[in-house]
Amino acid sequence: MVAVKQEAQKIIQNLPDNCTYEDIQYHLYVVEKIKNGIKRAENGEVSSHQNAKARMAKWLTD
């Protein structure tokens, strides 16, 4: 758990001094989502391009 805390501190330190709490939350959120996506891809939990196009077509055809 220490690694997570250190990573969060590093992210915060790289933000500008005038950042807001929302900026910090957003950056932590994005890093978490990217890490989760990479983990899912490594575990084979991905969709093919064709599958993604078919799923998106349902949303875009109204």
C-alpha positions as CSV (number, residue, x, y, z in Angstrom):
1,M,0.0,0.0,0.0
2,V,3.0,2.3,0.5
3,A,3.6,2.2,-3.3
4,V,0.1,3.7,-3.9
5,K,0.7,6.4,-1.4
6,Q,4.1,7.3,-3.0
7,E,2.6,7.2,-6.5
8,A,-0.2,9.6,-5.4
9,Q,2.3,11.9,-3.8
10,K,4.4,11.9,-7.0
11,I,1.3,12.8,-9.1
12,I,0.4,15.6,-6.8
13,Q,3.9,17.0,-6.7
14,N,3.9,17.2,-10.5
15,L,0.8,19.3,-10.6
16,P,1.1,23.1,-10.6
17,D,1.0,24.9,-7.3
18,N,-2.3,26.5,-8.1
19,C,-4.1,23.2,-8.8
20,T,-7.5,22.6,-7.2
21,Y,-8.8,19.6,-5.2
22,E,-10.7,18.7,-8.4
23,D,-7.5,18.7,-10.4
24,I,-5.9,16.3,-7.9
25,Q,-9.0,14.0,-7.9
26,Y,-9.1,14.0,-11.7
27,H,-5.5,13.0,-12.1
28,L,-5.7,10.3,-9.5
29,Y,-8.9,9.0,-11.2
30,V,-7.3,8.9,-14.7
31,V,-4.3,7.1,-13.5
32,E,-6.5,4.5,-11.7
33,K,-8.6,4.0,-14.9
34,I,-5.5,3.6,-17.1
35,K,-4.0,1.0,-14.7
36,N,-7.2,-0.9,-14.6
37,G,-7.4,-0.9,-18.4
38,I,-3.9,-2.1,-18.7
39,K,-4.6,-4.9,-16.2
40,R,-7.7,-6.0,-18.0
41,A,-5.9,-6.0,-21.3
42,E,-3.1,-8.1,-19.8
43,N,-5.8,-10.6,-18.6
44,G,-7.3,-10.8,-22.0
45,E,-10.4,-8.9,-21.1
46,V,-10.6,-7.0,-24.4
47,S,-13.0,-6.6,-27.3
48,S,-12.2,-6.9,-30.9
49,H,-12.5,-3.9,-33.2
50,Q,-15.5,-5.4,-34.9
51,N,-17.2,-6.1,-31.6
52,A,-16.6,-2.5,-30.4
53,K,-17.9,-1.1,-33.7
54,A,-21.1,-3.2,-33.4
55,R,-21.6,-2.1,-29.8
56,M,-21.1,1.6,-30.7
57,A,-23.4,1.3,-33.7
58,K,-26.3,0.6,-31.3
59,W,-25.7,4.0,-29.7
60,L,-25.1,5.9,-32.9
61,T,-28.0,4.8,-35.1
62,D,-30.9,6.7,-33.7
